[in-house]
Amino acid sequence: MSTAVSEVPDLRNTKERSTAASYDNRHKTFNRLCTGVLIAFSVLWLVPIFWALDTAVKPNAETTKIPTTWFIENPTLESFRTVLEAGDIWKWYLSSFITSTAVAAGTVLTASMAAYAISRLHFRGRNAVFFFILAGIMIPVQVLIVPLFREFDAVNLLNTYWAVILPQIPTAIAVFIFVQFFNGLPKELEEAARVDGASSWRIYRTIVMPLSRPAVSAVAIFTFVWSWNNLLWPLLVLTNPNLMTIQVGLSSQIGNYGIRYADIMASALLGGLPLLAAFLLFQRNIVEGIAGTGLKG
């Protein structure tokens, strides 16, 4: 009898160990699969960048050789010098920084205020308002180009920073991100502040926004990057070389290069260089913002 009783715990422990071992094996297999997928996507992203860099440091005559090769016979930075001397690239950088920063700040301010009203204030038609805001995600930006152009032409704002900044501030996805984040904040702090006589504006400014730094970081960074890379709208509303953004300025110079692929790749690298520097400086904020707002899922 005692032998039979002692065998029961042994069988149970054996089964638990086998289950744990099976779970560990599945976990390791899943991790290896994820690592492989990440490596594959990293290669897909890095190969074009390395190819652009490889082409940019070649002489233009060497870039047209067939077959193409990674090997550089006579490395040179002549293409970068040509691009830097061809236009007012530093003014274009400044214009891009001004417009992108203004768009990011305006988007964070307006989207967070709209999201706070939808998430915390009770008024008739709140759900309908949120629905119509989300419906804006499904409207292609290209559909609005002609109406916006005629509107800014009517108020004489073409060829100004305002024409670049104002249409990019309203962003439905930013409102959605803030609403989702605000819904996850505890309401006890706000209720306590209301007992002390705080208004909705003060609660938004001193309680909600300081607690929403991950969402603010995510919206600000992604809006800045999107505005910096925007080409179509600034290309339509800006003709003054002193006001051109970096994308518009470089695109106006590329047309003069013909088949000089080294110059084209050098201009592309110069256009994306500030974004790379921003990522290296704020990568921690980017990761925290993505994790804190649920964008990764």
N, C-alpha and C positions, 0 to 999 in steps of 0.2 A: 504494500500500500504506500509506504513512504517513498519507495522508488518511483512509483507512478506520479505521486504529487510533485516530486522534485523535477520530473521531466517536463511538467507543464511550464514552469517559468523558463526553463532552458529553451523550449520550443518558441516561447513568446519572445525571448531575447534574440534568438536566431532570426526570427521573422522580422523584428524591428531593425536588426543590423542589415539584413538583406534589403529591406525597404529604404533605409538610409543610404546604403551603397548605390541602389538603383537611382535614387533621387540625385545623389552627387554626380553620377555618370550623366544623367540627363542635363543637369545644371552645367557641367563642363562642356558637354556637346553644344548646348545652347550658346554658351559664352564663346566657344570657338567659331560657331556659325556667325554670331554677331561681329566678332573680330574680323572674320573674312569679308563680311559685307562692308564693314567700315573701311577696310583696306582697299577693297574694290572701288568704292565711291571716292576715296582719297586719291587713288590713281586717276580716276576720271576727271577730278577737279584739277589735279596738279600737272598732268601732262600738257594740257593746253597752255598753262602759265609758263612752264619750262620751255615749251616750244616758242612762245612769244618772246621770252627772254633770249633764247638761242638765236632767233631770227633778228632781234633788235641789235645784237652785238656783232652781226655779220655786215660786211659791205653789201650795198644794194645789188651789185653785180653778182655776188655769190648767192643771194637768195633765190635767183631765178634758174639756178642750175638744175638739171634733171639727170639722174634722180636726186631728190632732196636728201639731205643727211643731217644728222645732229652735229657732225664734226665741223669745227670752225677753223678754217685755214688762217685767216687774218682777222682776229678779233679787234673790234674798234667800237668806240662810243660816238662815232660821227653822227649816227642817226639821232641820238639824244641831243647833241649840240644843234643839229638842224631844226629839230622841233622846238627847242627852247628859244632859238633865235628867230624863228619864223613868226611868232606872234607874242602877244602880251600875256604869257601864261601865268605870271604871278597875279595879274589883275583878274584873270579867269578863276584862279584858285580862291582869291579873296571874294569874288562874287558868289562862287559856289558855297563858300563857308557862310557868308551872310545869309543867303537865301535858305540854305539847308538848316541852319541854326534857327532862323525865324520860323520856318515851317514846323520844325520839331517842337519848339516852345509853344507855338500856337496850337498845334495838334494836342499836346499834352493838356494845355489849359482848357480848351473848348471840349475835348472828348471827356476829360475827367469831370467837368461840371455837368455835362449832359448825362453821363453815367451815374453821377451822384443823385441827380434828380430822378432818374429812372429807378435806381436801386433803393433809395431811402425815402423819397417824398411820395406821398399818396395823392394822386389827382386822377380825375376822370380821363380815360383814354390813354393811360400810361402804357399798357401793353400794345396798343395800336401804334403809338409813337415809336416804341422800341422795334416793332415789326417793320415799320416803314424805314427806319434807320438801317436795319439789317438788310432790307431789300436793296439798299444802295450798293451792297457788295456785289450784287448780280448785274449791275449796270456797267458796261465797259466804259473806260475813261474816254476812248476815242469817240463815243457817241456825243459827248459833251463839248468836244473841241470847237465846233462851229458856233454853238450858242455862246460859249464863254468868250470866244474871240470877238464876236459882235458886241457882246456886253462891255468888254474892256475897251473896245474901240469907241463905243458910244460915250464913255466917261473919260476918254483921253488918257488911259493908263497904260496903253501899249508902250513897249520899250522902256519900262520902269521895273524896279524890283517888285513893286506891288503886283504887277501882272503875273509874276512868277510865283510869288508867295501865297497870295490869297486863294487861288483855286486848289492848292495842294493841302490846305489846312483841314478842311472837312474830310474825315476818314472814318467810315463806318466800322471798320474792323477795330480801330482804336477804341471806339465807344463800347464795342462788345467785350474787348479785353478788360476794360475798367469795370464794366458792369459785373462780369464774372468774378473779378477780384473783390469788389466791394461787397458782393453777396456773401463772400466767405469771411468777412470781417465781423467780429462779435459786436452786437448792438448794445451791450451793457455799457461800454464806455460812452457812447453817444447819449444813452438815456441818462447816465449820471451827469453828463455835461448839460443836458437840458434842464435837469433839476436845479443846477447851479445858475441857470438863466442864460446859457449860451445859445446863440442863434444858429440857424442852419449854416450860414456862411462861416461863422467862427468854427463850428464843428468840422466843416469841410476843410478849412484852412489849417487848423491846429491839431486835428485828430486823424481824420481820414487820410489826407495826403501824406503826412509823415509815415503812416503805417503802410502806405502803398508804394514805397520806393521801388520794389521789384517791378511792379507794373509800370511805373513811371520810366524806369530804366529801359525796359523792353520796348515800350512805345516810342520813346525818344530816340533810341539807337536805330531801330528799324525804320522809323520815319526819316531820320537823317540820311541813312544809307539810300533809301528809296528816292528821296529828293535829290541827293547828290548824283545818282545815276540817271535821273530823268532827262531825257533828251528831246522828246517830241514837242512838248508844250513850250519850254524855253526857246527852242529853235524857231517856233512860230511867232513868239511875241518879242524877241530880242533881235535887234539888228545893229545896235551900238556896240562896237568892239570892246568898249570900256565896261559894259554891263554884262557881257556874255559870261555864262558859266563855263566851267572847264570842259564839259561835254560838248557844248555848242561851239566853243572856240576851237577845240581840236578837230571837230568834224568839219569846220570851215577850212581848216588847213589841209586835211586829208585829201580833199579834192584836187589840191595842187601837186600831190605826190605821184599821181599816176600809178605805175606798178612798182613803186619803191616800197617794197614790203617791209624793209627794215625800219623806215620812218613811220609807217603805219603802226607797226608793233610797238615802237618806242612811244608813240603818242598814246596808245592804249595802256601801256604800263604806267606812264606818267599820270593818266587820268585816274587809275585805280590805286596809286601809291598812297594817297592820304587815307583811304579807307582801310588799307592794310595796317597803317600806323595806328589808326583809331582802334582797330580790332586788338592789336597787341597791347595797347594801353588800357582798354576797357573790357578785355575778354572776361574778367571775373564778373563784371556787372552784366555782361551779355548772358552768361551762363545762369547767374542768379535770377535775372529777369525772365528767362525762358522757363526755368524750373518753378519760379514763383507764380507765373501766370498760367501755367498749363499749356503753353504753346507747343511743347514737345509731344503732346499726345494727340 
